[in-house]
Amino acid sequence: MMSIAPALSHVRQTGFLRSALSEEGLVSLVTFRKWLSERRSEAPMEVRRVPFSGMKGWTFAGDPSCLRHSSGKFFTVEGLKIETDFGPVRYWSQPIIRQPEIGILGFVTHKFDGVCHFLIQAKAEPGNINTMQLAPTVQATRSNYTRVHGGAGQPFLEYFLDSHRANILVDQLQSEQASRFLQKRNRNMIVEVTEDIPIPDNFLWVTLGQLQRLTREDNMLNMDARSVLSCICLERPGDRDDGLADQTSGFGRELLRSLDEEQSPMYSDIAILQWLSMLRSTYFMNLTQVPLNQLEQWTCSDTSIRHESGRYFSVIGVEVEARGREVCHWTQPMLEHSNEGLNGFLLQRINGMLHFLVRACAYPGNRELFELGPTVSRSNAARVAGHLDAPPFLNLFLNPPEGSIRYKAFQSEEGGRFYHYQNQYILLEATPEERLEIPPTHCWMTLRQIRDLLRHGYFTIEARNILACLDFTSS
């Protein structure tokens, strides 16, 4: 069977599986928690809501009118009118963030006693529910790392900009929330350094296994960290002879088997690509930029831009004072959501192998009309249950059968743009005997097929955020 990935991708990212199975590293999780508590006490952040007129450097300007920074950098909040022939809702208007520059999200790694460790940082963001979460080594937009803000530089950035300074293990362009960002992408990277490097107090070396353990906790790893971790391709069965697979059991071993290209998936790689091509060529979506103050069913005032129904997000202004950041004081717009969301994959063993039910998602910010997402992805899940625009299988995730949950936690979304917004992330396994009616917008895939497509930018941030939480030590 032909593989989706080119031959070059079969060069394995060696050492990641050993790190994923190592729940003890240079420091224990007890030491980690003490370190994080100290960082939180040393780097307070105060966030206050302010009117748009109180945001220094931000104005409503341009034609059509949008919310932009006087430097012309950072990002803009624009108005969009959307028309499509796909889905139950064929016409709507909304604000959307345009940030065309490509940022860098990256982990520096180093092997200690033969085990790959990841350099994390404790980073505060104005939109985080708990202010400080674990972030990649580098997390920066182009405006940030070119220092448009006039602040301090980013530590360790040189390992990502100069290919001679480190071995590049992962380098992929991946999207952000296409329902909120217009064609936004970041460069997701993992690099390996061989020399010992000094690290500041707000950085720490941990194993991949420790990171996977921490994803079980609510709002511990930020969205950018999860995005980068989702790009890791563990060694597949047959690619090694060191017996590491024998250290897994139960659900963790089933996940590893789902990576095996020698197993027979329900659909071939070619069939999956044909399914996606058919959807992309069948439907359309037209976008028209309109002034923010002329968005249908949206109310624009000096304090917010909000939908009349109250069901969707609003645009607000905030003022931030922070210690330990490149800039200690700033103002900016943010998106505020009134309800929690839900993102979930439905799993089932088919032909004896674990499959994930993938959904083709049409969002206005997609570079292509459709990207691939989790089975269910909804920003106000509890409020839309039973409504016309409720996604298939939503009720199953809201009322899961006993014993079906393989993973469940709340995770914050991008804390630099979204204010106190979190989603519940769920892995739900149906029994092999259960007969499920699968809509034409959904397709069963093995984890190997998902990983092959993910590295080429096919999967949404919501899907990648769940995939980052897969724990190969789960029983």
C-alpha positions as CSV (number, residue, x, y, z in Angstrom):
1,M,0.0,0.0,0.0
2,M,1.3,3.4,-1.0
3,S,2.1,5.7,2.0
4,I,1.0,9.3,2.0
5,A,4.3,10.5,3.4
6,P,7.3,10.8,1.1
7,A,10.3,8.5,1.6
8,L,12.2,11.2,3.5
9,S,9.6,11.2,6.3
10,H,10.5,7.6,7.1
11,V,13.7,8.8,8.8
12,R,12.5,8.3,12.4
13,Q,12.8,11.0,15.0
14,T,14.8,8.7,17.2
15,G,14.7,8.9,20.9
16,F,11.2,10.2,21.3
17,L,9.6,6.9,22.3
18,R,12.2,6.3,25.0
19,S,11.5,9.8,26.3
20,A,7.7,9.2,26.1
21,L,8.1,6.1,28.3
22,S,10.3,7.9,30.9
23,E,8.2,9.5,33.6
24,E,11.4,10.4,35.6
25,G,14.2,12.6,34.2
26,L,16.6,15.2,35.5
27,V,13.9,16.3,37.9
28,S,10.9,14.5,39.4
29,L,7.4,15.8,39.1
30,V,7.5,16.8,42.7
31,T,10.5,19.0,42.0
32,F,8.7,20.3,38.9
33,R,5.7,21.4,40.9
34,K,7.8,23.2,43.4
35,W,9.6,25.0,40.5
36,L,6.3,26.0,38.9
37,S,4.9,27.3,42.2
38,E,8.0,29.5,42.6
39,R,7.7,30.8,39.0
40,R,4.0,31.7,39.5
41,S,4.8,33.7,42.7
42,E,7.7,35.5,41.1
43,A,5.9,36.6,37.9
44,P,2.5,38.0,38.7
45,M,0.3,39.4,35.9
46,E,-2.6,41.9,36.2
47,V,-5.1,42.0,33.4
48,R,-7.9,44.7,33.3
49,R,-10.6,45.2,30.7
50,V,-10.5,48.6,29.1
51,P,-12.5,50.3,26.3
52,F,-11.1,50.3,22.8
53,S,-10.5,54.0,23.2
54,G,-8.2,53.2,26.1
55,M,-5.9,50.9,24.1
56,K,-2.7,52.8,23.4
57,G,-1.7,52.5,19.7
58,W,-4.9,50.6,18.7
59,T,-7.5,52.3,16.5
60,F,-10.4,51.6,14.1
61,A,-9.0,52.5,10.8
62,G,-8.6,51.4,7.2
63,D,-11.1,50.8,4.4
64,P,-13.0,48.7,5.3
65,S,-12.6,49.7,8.9
66,C,-10.8,47.2,11.2
67,L,-9.1,47.3,14.6
68,R,-5.4,47.7,14.0
69,H,-2.1,48.8,15.7
70,S,-0.5,52.0,14.6
71,S,2.8,50.2,13.8
72,G,1.0,48.2,11.1
73,K,2.4,45.1,12.8
74,F,1.1,42.5,15.3
75,F,-2.4,41.7,14.0
76,T,-5.7,43.2,13.0
77,V,-9.4,42.3,13.8
78,E,-11.4,42.5,10.7
79,G,-15.0,41.9,9.7
80,L,-16.0,39.0,7.3
81,K,-19.2,38.0,5.5
82,I,-19.2,34.3,4.7
83,E,-21.3,32.5,2.1
84,T,-21.1,28.7,1.5
85,D,-23.1,25.8,0.3
86,F,-21.7,23.5,3.0
87,G,-23.4,22.7,6.3
88,P,-26.7,23.7,7.9
89,V,-25.7,27.4,8.2
90,R,-25.0,28.9,4.7
91,Y,-24.5,32.6,5.5
92,W,-23.1,34.5,8.5
93,S,-20.9,37.4,9.5
94,Q,-18.1,37.6,12.1
95,P,-15.0,39.3,13.3
96,I,-11.7,37.4,12.5
97,I,-8.1,37.9,13.4
98,R,-5.7,38.5,10.5
99,Q,-2.0,37.9,11.4
100,P,-0.3,37.0,8.1
101,E,3.2,36.7,9.6
102,I,4.5,33.2,10.5
103,G,5.7,32.8,14.1
104,I,8.0,30.2,15.6
105,L,6.9,27.6,18.2
106,G,9.7,25.4,19.2
107,F,11.3,23.1,21.8
108,V,15.0,22.7,22.3
109,T,15.9,19.2,23.2
110,H,19.0,17.6,24.7
111,K,19.8,14.0,25.7
112,F,20.7,13.4,29.4
113,D,21.8,9.8,30.2
114,G,20.5,8.8,26.7
115,V,17.0,10.1,27.3
116,C,15.7,13.1,25.3
117,H,14.6,16.0,27.5
118,F,12.5,19.0,26.4
119,L,13.3,22.5,27.5
120,I,10.0,24.1,28.8
121,Q,9.4,27.5,30.0
122,A,6.8,28.8,32.6
123,K,5.1,31.6,30.6
124,A,2.3,33.9,31.7
125,E,-0.3,35.0,29.1
126,P,-3.1,37.5,29.6
127,G,-5.8,35.1,28.4
128,N,-4.8,32.1,30.5
129,I,-7.3,31.1,33.2
130,N,-4.5,30.4,35.6
131,T,-2.1,33.1,34.1
132,M,1.0,30.9,33.9
133,Q,1.3,27.6,31.9
134,L,4.0,25.5,30.4
135,A,5.1,26.8,27.0
136,P,7.7,25.7,24.4
137,T,11.2,26.9,24.6
138,V,10.4,29.6,22.1
139,Q,7.0,31.0,21.4
140,A,7.1,34.1,19.3
141,T,5.4,35.9,16.4
142,R,7.6,37.5,13.8
143,S,6.7,40.9,15.3
144,N,7.9,39.6,18.7
145,Y,11.2,38.1,17.7
146,T,12.0,41.1,15.4
147,R,11.3,43.2,18.5
148,V,8.6,45.5,17.0
149,H,7.4,46.0,20.6
150,G,10.8,47.5,21.6
151,G,11.3,44.9,24.4
152,A,13.9,42.3,25.2
153,G,14.9,39.5,22.8
154,Q,13.8,35.9,23.0
155,P,16.3,33.5,24.6
156,F,17.3,30.4,22.6
157,L,15.9,31.9,19.4
158,E,19.2,31.4,17.6
159,Y,18.8,27.6,17.7
160,F,15.7,27.9,15.5
161,L,16.9,30.7,13.1
162,D,20.4,29.3,12.5
163,S,20.3,25.7,11.2
164,H,24.1,25.3,12.0
165,R,23.4,25.7,15.8
166,A,21.2,22.6,16.2
167,N,19.9,19.5,14.6
168,I,16.4,20.0,13.3
169,L,14.1,17.1,14.3
170,V,10.7,18.6,13.4
171,D,9.9,21.6,11.2
172,Q,6.3,21.9,10.0
173,L,3.9,24.7,9.2
174,Q,0.7,24.3,11.1
175,S,-2.5,26.3,11.3
176,E,-4.2,27.9,14.3
177,Q,-8.0,28.1,15.0
178,A,-9.4,28.8,11.5
179,S,-12.7,29.8,12.9
180,R,-11.0,32.7,14.6
181,F,-7.8,33.3,12.5
182,L,-7.6,34.0,8.8
183,Q,-5.1,31.6,7.3
184,K,-2.8,31.9,10.4
185,R,0.1,29.5,10.5
186,N,3.1,28.9,12.8
187,R,6.4,27.1,12.2
188,N,6.3,24.2,14.7
189,M,9.9,23.0,15.4
190,I,11.9,20.7,17.6
191,V,15.6,21.0,17.6
192,E,18.4,19.1,19.3
193,V,21.5,20.6,20.8
194,T,24.5,18.5,21.8
195,E,26.3,21.0,24.0
196,D,25.4,21.9,27.5
197,I,23.6,25.2,27.7
198,P,22.8,27.4,30.7
199,I,19.2,28.0,31.3
200,P,17.3,30.8,33.2
201,D,15.3,30.1,36.3
202,N,12.0,30.0,34.4
203,F,13.1,27.2,32.1
204,L,13.4,23.5,33.0
205,W,14.3,20.2,31.4
206,V,11.6,17.5,31.4
207,T,11.0,14.2,29.5
208,L,8.2,13.7,27.0
209,G,6.7,11.1,29.4
210,Q,6.5,13.8,32.1
211,L,4.8,16.2,29.6
212,Q,2.3,13.5,28.6
213,R,1.5,13.0,32.3
214,L,1.0,16.7,32.8
215,T,-1.5,16.8,29.9
216,R,-3.9,14.9,32.1
217,E,-4.2,18.0,34.3
218,D,-6.4,20.9,33.5
219,N,-4.8,23.9,31.9
220,M,-1.2,22.9,32.5
221,L,0.4,22.9,29.0
222,N,-0.5,25.8,26.8
223,M,-1.9,25.5,23.3
224,D,1.5,26.2,21.6
225,A,3.2,23.5,23.5
226,R,0.5,21.0,22.6
227,S,0.7,22.0,19.0
228,V,4.4,21.3,18.8
229,L,4.1,18.0,20.7
230,S,1.5,16.8,18.3
231,C,4.0,16.9,15.4
232,I,6.2,14.2,17.0
233,C,6.2,10.9,15.2
234,L,7.2,8.1,17.6
235,E,9.1,5.2,16.3
236,R,6.7,2.7,14.8
237,P,6.7,-1.1,15.5
238,G,9.3,-2.7,13.3
239,D,11.5,0.4,13.3
240,R,13.5,-0.7,16.4
241,D,14.8,-3.8,18.1
242,D,15.3,-2.5,21.6
243,G,12.1,-3.9,23.1
244,L,10.6,-0.5,24.0
245,A,7.2,-1.6,22.7
246,D,7.2,-4.3,25.3
247,Q,7.1,-1.6,28.0
248,T,3.6,-0.6,26.9
249,S,0.4,-2.3,27.7
250,G,-3.4,-1.9,27.4
251,F,-4.5,1.3,25.7
252,G,-0.9,2.6,25.3
253,R,0.0,-0.6,23.3
254,E,-3.1,-0.2,21.2
255,L,-2.1,3.4,20.3
256,L,1.4,2.1,19.3
257,R,-0.2,-0.7,17.2
258,S,-2.3,2.0,15.4
259,L,1.0,3.5,14.3
260,D,2.0,0.3,12.6
261,E,2.1,0.6,8.8
262,E,2.0,-3.2,8.5
263,Q,-1.5,-3.3,9.8
264,S,-4.5,-3.0,7.5
265,P,-6.6,0.2,8.0
266,M,-10.2,0.5,7.1
267,Y,-9.4,2.8,4.2
268,S,-6.2,3.1,2.1
269,D,-4.2,6.3,2.1
270,I,-5.2,6.9,-1.5
271,A,-8.9,6.5,-0.6
272,I,-8.6,9.1,2.2
273,L,-7.0,11.6,-0.1
274,Q,-9.6,11.1,-2.7
275,W,-12.4,11.6,-0.1
276,L,-10.8,14.9,0.9
277,S,-10.3,16.0,-2.7
278,M,-13.9,15.3,-3.5
279,L,-15.1,17.4,-0.6
280,R,-12.7,20.3,-1.5
281,S,-13.9,20.3,-5.1
282,T,-17.6,19.9,-4.4
283,Y,-18.3,22.8,-2.1
284,F,-17.4,26.5,-2.0
285,M,-17.0,29.3,0.5
286,N,-16.8,33.0,-0.4
287,L,-15.3,35.5,2.0
288,T,-16.0,39.3,1.8
289,Q,-14.3,41.8,4.1
290,V,-16.7,44.3,5.6
291,P,-16.3,47.1,8.2
292,L,-16.5,45.9,11.8
293,N,-19.3,48.3,12.6
294,Q,-21.4,47.0,9.7
295,L,-21.3,43.3,10.6
296,E,-24.9,41.9,10.5
297,Q,-26.2,40.8,13.9
298,W,-23.1,42.2,15.7
299,T,-23.2,45.2,18.0
300,C,-20.1,47.5,18.0
301,S,-19.4,49.8,20.9
302,D,-16.4,51.2,22.7
303,T,-16.4,48.3,25.2
304,S,-17.0,45.3,22.9
305,I,-18.0,43.9,19.6
306,R,-20.5,41.2,20.3
307,H,-23.2,39.0,18.6
308,E,-26.8,39.9,19.4
309,S,-27.6,36.3,20.4
310,G,-24.8,36.1,23.0
311,R,-24.0,32.6,21.7
312,Y,-20.6,33.4,20.1
313,F,-17.4,35.2,21.0
314,S,-16.9,38.9,21.6
315,V,-14.0,41.3,20.9
316,I,-12.8,43.2,24.0
317,G,-9.9,45.3,25.0
318,V,-7.4,44.6,27.9
319,E,-4.5,46.3,29.6
320,V,-1.8,44.1,30.9
321,E,1.0,44.6,33.5
322,A,3.4,41.8,33.8
323,R,6.8,41.0,35.3
324,G,9.3,38.7,33.5
325,R,8.0,39.4,30.0
326,E,9.8,41.1,27.0
327,V,7.4,44.0,27.6
328,C,6.0,44.8,31.0
329,H,3.0,46.9,30.0
330,W,0.8,46.8,27.0
331,T,-2.8,47.0,25.7
332,Q,-4.4,44.8,23.1
333,P,-7.7,43.4,21.7
334,M,-8.7,39.8,22.7
335,L,-11.5,37.4,21.9
336,E,-13.8,36.5,24.9
337,H,-16.0,33.4,24.8
338,S,-19.1,33.1,27.1
339,N,-19.0,29.3,27.2
340,E,-16.6,26.4,27.3
341,G,-16.1,24.4,24.1
342,L,-15.7,20.7,23.4
343,N,-13.2,18.9,21.1
344,G,-13.3,15.1,21.0
345,F,-12.2,12.1,19.0
346,L,-14.4,9.0,18.8
347,L,-12.3,5.8,18.7
348,Q,-13.2,2.2,17.7
349,R,-11.3,-1.0,17.1
350,I,-11.8,-1.9,13.5
351,N,-10.2,-5.1,12.1
352,G,-8.5,-5.4,15.5
353,M,-6.8,-2.0,15.2
354,L,-7.7,1.3,16.9
355,H,-9.2,3.9,14.5
356,F,-10.0,7.6,15.0
357,L,-13.1,9.1,13.5
358,V,-11.9,12.2,11.6
359,R,-14.2,15.0,10.5
360,A,-13.7,17.3,7.5
361,C,-14.0,20.9,8.8
362,A,-14.9,23.9,6.7
363,Y,-13.8,27.1,8.5
364,P,-13.5,30.6,7.0
365,G,-9.8,30.8,8.0
366,N,-8.7,27.6,6.3
367,R,-6.2,28.0,3.5
368,E,-8.1,25.2,1.8
369,L,-11.8,24.9,2.2
370,F,-11.5,21.8,4.4
371,E,-9.0,20.7,7.0
372,L,-9.3,17.6,9.1
373,G,-10.4,17.8,12.7
374,P,-11.7,15.8,15.6
375,T,-15.0,14.0,15.5
376,V,-16.6,16.8,17.4
377,S,-15.4,20.4,17.7
378,R,-17.8,23.1,19.1
379,S,-17.1,26.3,20.9
380,N,-20.3,26.5,22.8
381,A,-21.1,22.8,23.0
382,A,-23.6,22.6,25.9
383,R,-25.7,25.5,24.5
384,V,-26.1,24.1,20.9
385,A,-27.0,20.5,21.8
386,G,-30.2,19.8,19.8
387,H,-29.9,22.9,17.6
388,L,-29.7,22.9,13.8
389,D,-26.0,23.6,13.8
390,A,-25.1,21.0,16.5
391,P,-22.4,18.6,15.1
392,P,-23.0,14.8,14.7
393,F,-22.1,12.8,17.8
394,L,-22.2,15.8,20.1
395,N,-24.7,14.2,22.5
396,L,-22.5,11.1,22.7
397,F,-19.7,13.3,24.0
398,L,-22.0,15.2,26.4
399,N,-23.4,12.0,27.8
400,P,-20.6,9.3,27.3
401,P,-21.3,5.7,28.1
402,E,-19.8,4.3,31.3
403,G,-16.2,3.2,30.8
404,S,-15.8,4.8,27.4
405,I,-13.6,7.7,28.3
406,R,-9.9,7.3,27.5
407,Y,-8.9,10.9,28.2
408,K,-10.7,13.9,29.5
409,A,-9.3,17.3,30.6
410,F,-9.9,21.0,30.2
411,Q,-7.2,22.8,28.1
412,S,-6.8,26.6,27.6
413,E,-6.7,28.0,24.1
414,E,-4.2,30.5,22.8
415,G,-3.7,32.8,25.8
416,G,-2.2,35.6,23.8
417,R,-5.4,36.2,21.8
418,F,-8.3,34.4,23.7
419,Y,-9.4,35.6,27.1
420,H,-10.1,32.8,29.6
421,Y,-11.3,30.4,26.9
422,Q,-11.0,26.7,27.5
423,N,-12.2,23.6,25.8
424,Q,-12.9,20.2,27.2
425,Y,-10.8,17.6,25.3
426,I,-12.1,14.0,25.2
427,L,-11.1,10.7,23.8
428,L,-14.1,8.4,23.7
429,E,-13.9,4.7,22.7
430,A,-16.9,2.9,21.2
431,T,-17.0,-0.9,21.6
432,P,-16.1,-2.9,18.5
433,E,-19.6,-4.3,18.3
434,E,-21.3,-0.9,18.2
435,R,-22.8,0.0,14.8
436,L,-22.3,3.7,14.1
437,E,-23.9,5.7,11.3
438,I,-21.0,7.7,9.8
439,P,-21.8,10.9,7.8
440,P,-20.0,11.5,4.5
441,T,-18.0,14.3,6.2
442,H,-16.4,11.8,8.6
443,C,-13.7,9.1,7.9
444,W,-12.0,6.4,10.0
445,M,-8.2,6.6,10.1
446,T,-5.5,4.9,12.0
447,L,-3.0,6.9,14.1
448,R,-0.3,6.1,11.4
449,Q,-2.5,7.7,8.7
450,I,-3.2,10.7,10.9
451,R,0.5,11.2,11.6
452,D,1.4,11.0,7.9
453,L,-1.2,13.7,7.0
454,L,-0.5,15.9,10.0
455,R,3.1,16.6,9.1
456,H,1.8,18.1,5.8
457,G,-0.5,20.5,7.6
458,Y,-3.9,18.8,7.0
459,F,-5.1,18.8,10.6
460,T,-6.7,21.5,12.6
461,I,-5.2,22.8,15.9
462,E,-8.2,21.3,17.7
463,A,-7.3,17.8,16.4
464,R,-3.6,18.3,17.1
465,N,-4.3,19.5,20.7
466,I,-6.0,16.1,21.4
467,L,-3.3,14.1,19.7
468,A,-0.7,15.8,21.8
469,C,-2.4,14.3,24.9
470,L,-2.1,10.7,23.7
471,D,-0.3,8.8,26.5
472,F,1.5,5.7,25.4
473,T,1.9,4.6,29.0
474,S,-1.9,4.4,29.6
475,S,-3.2,1.1,30.7
